[in-house]
Amino acid sequence: MDLSKGYKSNEQLIAARENADLSSKIFHSKDNTIKGGTGTQGGFVDMDDNHFIDANDSSYSSSEETNKSSVKNIDTRFEEYKKKASIIVEEYFATDDVISTANELKDLEMPRYNYYFVKKLISMAMDRHDKEKEMAAVLLSSLYGDVIDPRQVYAGFRKLVESADDLIVDIPDTVDVLALFIARAVVDDILPPAFLKKEMEALPEGAKGIDVVKRAEKGYLSAPLHAEIIERRWGGSRNKTVEDVKAKIDNLLVEYAVSGDKKEAIRCINDLKVPFFHHQIVKRAIIMAMERKKAEGKLLDLLKTASEECLINSSQISKGFTRIIDMIDDLSLDIPNAKELLQSLISKAASEGWLCASSLKQVSFSEKKLVEDSIVRAFKAKAQSIIQEYFLTGDVLEVNSCLESENLSSIPELKAVFVKRLIMLAMDRKKREKEMASVLLSSLYFPADDVVNGFTMLIESADDIALDIPIVVEDLAMFLARAVVDDVLAPLHLEEIGGGSLKPDSVGNHVLKMAKSLLNARLSGERILRCWGGGGSYTNGWAIEDVKDQIGKLLEEFESGGDTREACRCITELGMPFFHHEVVKKSLVTIIEKKHDRIWRLLEECFNTGIITPIQMAKGFGRVAESLDDLCLDVPDAKNQFGWLVERAKKVGWLDLSFGFNKTTAYTMMDNGYHPV
């Protein structure tokens, strides 16, 4: 029997031929879609919309003839949904009534087609004024999760991107407007940032959708303060910003904790008219209960009542608790025993029946605290201030001075905190600050273990960072690769940072893979050094290799009879005080190889006049210590010579007595009367 007769499109034919035991199956055939078919409304072509077959549908049958009528019936229902969806959107734009719109959408009782409502709402708003665009964005945030399933929202945006080539015929600025809708959805937490990457990979080459995704990522989501800019783009957030709502929530909870007037608190929550943001009420109430033990009972009772009266729905309650679980480590810095307190509150809420504890992630109690909470809190604030000042002045010496005053050596774990904060602040800024961050990292004499710990914290929190910085994979991978090129980290440290605990699909794992790929590329060193335009310095035009050559030449000239003051002047004119450890390193290697003491006097002059700081001196000695095995291939007694030089430097105050090196060989040398010439 020829089933191809009597069907309007190939999709219907495919559906009719499917096995009858399929339930709620989605048919999706790009190649066989007839564009501009039945259901095209408002000048927009509805392409590639999914059709569903439901085994529970009254028209469903396993017979061939009944299958035909089933497909026709489903097609009719979908056409009915399209018409009603268009009317609902028009009415919403006229009334601006979110609650009525939500009820009307629920009354359709066809949630499987809600992706079309998302697509229709945005496509209609795109051809209207900023007012309607803002209204569309607000409506989606309001309906997300409660009325429209997140998967339907995702599918709706996917179809919009796929149909960008058709939309642009009627809306010339489709690329910019649709990109802004996508960026707004990411900022409003209704579309995951991963949507951008997945769509880029799925779209065919040359599709306008690619331009849309690129504009959303590079043009909007990568900009500094992008969230605030995007929220205000259509003027809808002037009267009620997210921060305004958060402030009102905090105020009503504080007043309730003092007065205990539950009816007034419920009324205030109603007056906010932000049902999609009720998770913030849950989050703030629980945190306040953790901070104020006496108010715990009142706050839990308020949430319980709000849940029983369906003012705050179960998904918003779960979302609020989930947000706290995600930030519990940072919360622990301010609230002692935060994890235990949160676990207790979860148990109480679950026992009272207004929280489904099984829907939440487990609260981890296994992580070790790096240092005392109060010290970490104080240092984080100081570190942020130091880094921000550095981005303004570029003064590496001042940063060194500030960190020395913090006595980080007594609390080495804080260095890892500083590394994490430095990279975090730089990633949210321009290339200039990123270059300056890499330069500073190579200028600080931090032990490799502390730098590894700093990057490990960044990698482990990469999934959360990606919510605020969409290009975290590219930026963090480049920072890692740059640290290896600058000799701050060794290539093997990348394996240590991964630790084998990362999930294959985690953002952190992608970061490590990209960093290794960057380092394995041809001419990787030079490319990575110039990745942010600085060539290894915040002074444009200098590359690390250029500076090394300059240092080598001035030392050769001094060794052959040059003037000490002239050599000091040349070192100063390099303008790279953060790289003076290279002067120390090359000088020590020259002394070891040629057993010539003249260069030692140059180091002495540089140290006494402050040209070379104790930090740079120690870093230079440290670099030589790390390369001793290679140096011994050319100079067999290199370790003995270096041991004696370390002791000599300690005696004249260049190195701290705690500087780590095997002293046995040095003492043996001196006992035997060995001294370099």
N, C-alpha and C positions, 0 to 999 in steps of 0.2 A: 504493500500500500504506500502510495506517495504522500508522505506527510507534509511535503513542502507546499502543497496547495492550501490556500485559505488562511495563510499567516501573513501578518502585516510586516514582520521583520524577521531577520535571521535569529534574533534572540528568542523570539517566541517558538521558533522551530526547534532550537536547541533545547529549550525548556520542556517542550512536549516529548522529546525523545529521551529525557532523563528517566532513570529508574524511579518507580513509584515509592520506594522506601526511603527516599531522601526527605529529610525534614528541615524546613527553614533554610534551604540551601541557597547560596548567593551565586548567581550566574553573572560572569563579568568577562565580556569578550570585546576587546577594543577593536580587533581587526574586522569583526562582523557587524559593528554598530552602523546603523543607517542614520547619518547625521541629519538633524532638522526634521525628525519624524514626529509622530503624534505627541502632543503635549507641549510643544514649543509655545511659550507665552512671553509677552512683554518684550519681544525683540531679542531674547536670549535663547540660544540653542541648548537644550538639556541633553548633554551627551553622556553616554556610557552610564546611565543610572541603573543601579542594581534592581533586579526583580527577584522576589522571594516566593518559594513554594512552601506552604505550611501544611504538614500532614494533618493537623488538627482543624484545618479549614473545612467548612461544611461542603465546599465544592470539590474537595480533593477525592480522587478515585484512582485506582490502579489501572483501570481500563484505558485503552488508547483514546477512545472517543471522549471520555470524561476528562482526560488530561487536556484535551483541546479546550474544553469549556473552562477548566480550572485556570489555565493560562490567561484566557480571555477575561475571566472574572477578576484575577489578580491585577491584570492590566487596567481593568475598569476601576478597581479600588485605588490603584496608584494615581490614575487620572483624577479621581475624585479628591484624593489627598492633595494633589498639586493645586487644584482650583481653590480648595479651602485654605491651603497654606498661603497662597497669594492674597486672599481676602484678609486673613489674620494679620499678615505683615502690613497691608495697607491700613487696616484699622489701628494697628499699633502706632504707626507713624502719625496717625491723626490724633490719637488719644494719649500716647505716652504712658499707657497703663500696663505695667509689667505683670501685675497679678492677674488681670483679666486675660492677657495674652497667654500666660502660663496655663490658666484653667481651660481656655479654648483649645490649646494644643493637646492637653490631656484628654479632653472630651473627644477628640478625633479617634483615640484608642488605636492608633497605628504607629507605635513607637519605632517600628522597624524602618519607617520612611523618614525619620526625623533628620537624617543627613540632608535630605532634600530641602527641609525647612531652613537649615543652616545655610545651604547654598543659595536659596532663594532670597533669604533675608539680606545677605551680604551683597549679592548681585544687584538687588534693587536699591540698596543704600549707596552703592558705588556710583550710581547715576544721579544722586541727589546731593543736597547741601550737607555741610559739616554737621548740622543738627541731627539729620537722619543717620549719618555715619556713626556719630557718638551714641545715639539711641540704639543702634544695632549692636554696637560693642557692649553696651550696658546690658541689653537683653540677653545676649549670649552668656555673659558672666552670671546673670541671675538664674538662667535655666540650666546651667551646666551641672551635671551630676544628679540633680533632683528631678528635672523634667526631661532633659535630653541626656542620654547616656554618653559618657566621654568618647566611646568608640564612634558614635554617630557624629559627634562634633569633629573628630579627626577625619572621618570619611567625607564630611561636608567640605572641609577645607581642601582635602585632597582633590575632590572633584572640581573645585573652583580653580585650583592651580592647573589641573589638566585641561580645563576649558578656557584658559587664558587667551589662547589664539583666537577663539570665537568672540570672547567678551570684548577684546580690543577693537573689534569692528564697530561696535556701538559706543564703547567708552575708550577714547584714545589714551587716557592716562591710567589704563588698567594696571600696568606694571607697578606704578607708584602707589596707587590706592589699595590694591590687593596686598601688596607688600606691607603696607601700614596696618591693614587688618590682621595679617598674620603676626606681625610684631606685637600688636596690641594683645592678641590672644595669648602669646607667649608671656608677656608681662602680667596678664591677668590670670596666669596659671591654668588656662583651659586648653592649652595646646603645648605639648612637650617640645623643648628645643630640638630633640632628636628628629622631629618632623622635617626640619629643614634639610638635614643630611640625607634622610631616606628618600625625600622627594627628588633631590638632586640626582641621586643614583637611579631612580626609577624613570624619570622623564626622558623622552627621546631627545637626541641631539638637535639643537636648533629650535626647540619648543620655547614659546614665550614664558612658560611656567618657570624655566630655569632663570630667566631674568628676574622674575618675581621673587623667587627664593633668594637669589643673590642680593637683590635690593633690600629685602627684609633683614638678611644677616649682616651685610656690610654697611648698608646705608642707615639702618635704624638701631639694630640690637648691639652693634659694636661701638656706638657713640658713647662718650662719657655722659653720665646722668641720663642714660637713654630711657629709663623707666618713666621718670618725671616728664621728659620731653614728649614721649609717645602718649602718655595719659592726657596731656594738655593740647595735643596737636589739633583736635577738633573742637576745642573750647569747652568740652563737657565737664572737665574736672575743675573748673574755676571755682564753682560753688561747693563742691564736695570732693576733695582729694582723698586718697587712701589714708594719708596722714591725719586728715581732719576726722575721718571715721574712727581711726585708731584712738585718737585723743578723746573723742566722745565716749567710746567704749570704756577707756580707762577711767574717765570721770564718773560714769554711771556705776561702775563696779566699786570705786572708792566710796562714793556716796552710799551705796547699798551696804557695804561692809560696815560703815559707821552707823547708819540709821536702821538697817534691817527691814526697810519698807519694800517688801517683795512686789507688791502690786505696782508701785511706782517704777521699780526696775524693769518689770515686764513691759509696762507702758513705754518706757524709754527705748527698749529694744525694738518694740513695734514701730516706734516713730522713726527709727533709723532707716527703715525700709531698704535694708541691704541683706536679704535672706541668703544670698550667695556668699556673704562675708561673715556669717554667724560663727564660722570656725574660729575667727579671731576672738569672739566673746568667750568661747570655750577655752581657747589657749590662754588668754589673759586671766580668766577666772581661776584656772588651775594653777598657773604660776603664782598668782596672788595668794592662793590657798597654801602653796608651798612656802611662801615668804612670811605669811601672817597666820600662824597656827591657830590663833583665836578666831579668825574669820573663816576657817576651813568649813565648819558646819553650815554657816549661812550661804557660802558660795556654792557648795555642793547641792544644797537645797534649792537654790535659784536655778541651777542647771537642770536638776531633776524636774522641777515644775515646768520649766521652758520646754523640756522634752515631752512631758505628759500632755501639755497643751498644744503640742505639735508646732510650737513657735520656732524651735530649733530642731531640725530633723536629724535622724540617726547618722546620715552621711556627713553632715557638718560637725556633729559631735566627734565622730571617728577621725575626721580630718584635723580637728583641733588637737586631739591627743597625739595624732601622728606627727604634727608639726613640733610638739614639745619633745617627743622621742628623738626626732631628727636633730634637735639642738641641745640635747641633754648634756653633752660634754661641755659645751660653753656655759650652760646654765649651772653646771657643777662648780664653776669658778666663783659664782656669786652666792650660791645656796649650798651650804654643806649638806651632805647626804641627799642630794637632789634625786639621785636614782632610786634610793630607798623610799623617799617621800612620794615620788611619782608612782612607783609600783603599788604603794599603799592606797593612793587615790584611785588608781585604776581598779584595784580589787573592790574598793567601796562602791564605786560607780557601777561596776558589773554586778555586784551583789544586790544593788538597789534596782537593777533592771533597765537602766537608761544608757548603758554602754555595752556594746558587743566586743568584749576583750579579745576574742579570737580573731577579729579583723585587724588587730594592731600588730606591729612589729614587736619583737622581744626587746626589753630594755637590757642592755649589756652591762654587766657588773665586773667584767674581767679586765678592763683597761686600767693601766697604772697611771697615776698622776705624775706628771713630770716634776713638778716642784710644788711648794706650798701655794695654796690658792691665792692668798693675799699678795704674795710676791709676784705671781704671774699677772694678776690683774693690774697691779701698779706698773709693771714693766711693759705690758702691752700698750698702755696709754702713752708711756714715755717713748717706746719704740716708734709708734705711729707719728708722734710729734717730731722725732729725730729724722725719720725718713721723709716726711713732708717738707721739712726745712732743707734737707739735702737736695730734694728735687728742685727747690727754688734757687739754691746757691751753688750746688755742685761741689761743695767743699768736703772732700773725703777726709781730710785731716780733722775737721771739726767732728765728723761722725766718729772717728776713732777716739777722739778725746772724750766725747760724750759716753761712748760705750765703756771706756776705761774707768770713768767715774762711777759707772754702775757696778763695778767689781764683778764682772761676769765670770771671772775665773773661779770664784767661789761657788757659783751656781752655773755650771757649764750647760745645763739643759736649756737655759734661757737663750743661748745663741741659736738654737734650732727655732725657737719662737721668733727671733728676730729675722732669720732667713725666710720663714714662712710669711711673715708680715710684709717684708720687703718685696717679695715676688707678687703677693696678692695685690698690694697697692699699685705696683708697676703694671700688672696685667690689665688693670682697668683704666690705664692712661695711654698716652701716645708713645710713638717709637722713641722719642727723646728720653722719656723716663725709663723705658725698658732698657735702653742702652746704658743709662746711668746706673740702673740696678745691677746689671751684669758687671759693670766696671767696679762698683762698690763691693760686690760679692768677691771679686778677685783681689780686692785690695785689703779686705779684712783677713787677719790671720786666724781664721776659725779652723779648728781641727776638722778633718774630713768627716769624722763621725757625726759632728754637730750639723754639718751641712747636709749629710745624708738623712739625718733625722728630720731636718726642716723640709726637705723635698719629700720624704716619706709621708709627713703630715699633709702636704699639699696633694700628693697622689691619692691618699686615702679619702680625702674630702673632695676630690675632683668632680664627683657626681653632683654634689651640692653647689660647688663653684660654678658648674656649667649652667645652673639656673640663672645666675647673674651675669656670667661672662660666657656667651655662647661659643666663642672661639678659644676656649680654655685648652683644648687638645693641641692646637697649633702653637699657642703662646707658651704653655708650660713645657711642651716638648722642646721648643727652641731654647728656653731657659736651661733645661737639663743638658742639651747638647752643647750649649755655650759654656756651661760650667766645666764640661769635660775638656773642651778645646782650650779653655783658660787655665787648665791644670788645677782647678779647684776640686774637681772630682776625677777619679780614675774610671775608665770604662767599666771595670768590674763592679763599681759601686752601683751601676744601673740594676744589676741583678739583685744586689742587696736591698735597693729601694723597692723593687717589686716584691721581694720576700715570698713569692709563690702564693700569697693569700688573696690576690686580686681575682675577681671573677673575669672570665674571658670576655664578657660583653660590657665590662665596666669602663667608664671614661678613663680611669687611671691606667688601665691596661692599654688602652689605645694611645695614651700619652707616651708610655714607655716604648711601645712599638714604633711610634713615629720618631722618637728621639734616636733610637738605634738606627732607623732608616736614614735619618739626616746625617748621622756620623759615618755611615757606610757609603754614602754617596761620593762620587768623584769630586776632588777638590773641595771636600766638605769643610776643612778647616777655614779656608779663606772665605767661603760663602757664609759660614756661620758667624765668623767674626764681623762680617759686614751686613748681617741680617737686618739690623735696625739702623743702618746708615752711619754708624759711628766708627766702625773699624777697630773696635776694642778700646775706644776712648770717647768721652763726651766732647772732645775737641775733634771736630770733623776733619778727616784727611789723614789721620794717623792710623796705622795698622800695627798690631802687636809685633809682627815680624820686622817692620820698619824700625820700631823703637829698639828691638833687640840688636839690630844691626848698628844703630847709632851708638848704643852702649858699648858694643864690642869694639867699634872704631875708636871711641874716646879713651877706652882703657888701653888699647894698643898704643895709642899716641902718648898717653901718660907713661906707660911702661918704658917707652923708648926715650924718655928724658923730658917729658912734658911737665908743665908747671902745675903745682897742686891747686892753686887758686883758679887757674884757667879750667882745669878739669872739673872743679866744683861748680864753676859758672856754667859749663856745658851741661852738667847733670841737672842743674836748676832750670836751664832754658828748655829742657825737654818738656817741661810743663806737665809731668806725669808723676807726681809724688807717690801715688798709689802703686807705682810700678818700680819703685826704687829697690825692691827686694831682688830684682833682676840684676841690678848693679852689684849688690852684695854677692849674689850667687856666682856671677861671672868672675868677680874679683877672687873669691875663694877658690874657684876651679883653677884660675890662672896661678894662684899661689901654690896649689897642690901639684899642678902639672910642671911648673917651672921652678918651684922652690925659690921663689923670688919674693922678698919681703917688702919691696917698694910700694906695691899696691895696698898693703896693710895700712901704710901711713895715710893713703888717700881715704880709706874707710874711716880711719881715726879722725881725720879732719872733717869728713862729712857728718860723722856722728856728733862730734863736739860742737859743730855749728848748727845742728838741728836739721840739716838737709836730709839725713836718713834717720828716721824715727826708730825707737826700740822695737816697735811692731814690725816695721819693714826689715830691720836687721834680723829679728828672730825668724821672720818668714823666709828671708834669704838663706839663713843657715838651715832652716827646715827643708827647703827645696834641694839643697846639696845633699842632706842626709837621705832624702828619698831616692836620689840618683847615684848613690855611692856604689852600688853593685855594678852599674854600667861603667862608672869611672874607674873601678878597679881593673877593668879589662885593659885599660891603657896605662894606668898607674897602679901597680900591684899593692903599694903601701898607702893607697888613698885613705883607707879607713883610719890607719894610724895617724896620718897627718891631720885628718879632719878632727879626730878626737883631741889632738893637742890644740888645734885652733879653737875648738869649743871651750876648752878649759881656759885658754888665754883670753877669749872674749868675756867669759864670766868674771875673770879677775879684774878686768878694766870696766866692768859694768855694762857691757853691750847686751849681754844675755842674762835672763833671770836664772837663778841657781836651780830652778826646777826644770830648766830646758832638758828634754829627754834625749839621752844618747848613752850608748854603752861606754862607760868611763874606763873599763878595765884596760882596753887597748891603749887609751891615752896615758893612764898612769904607768903602764908598762913602758911606753915610749920614753916618758920623762925619767923614770927610774934608770933607764939605759942611757940617759943623757942625750936623747935625740931631740933636736930642734931644727926646724926648717931654717934655711939661710935667710 
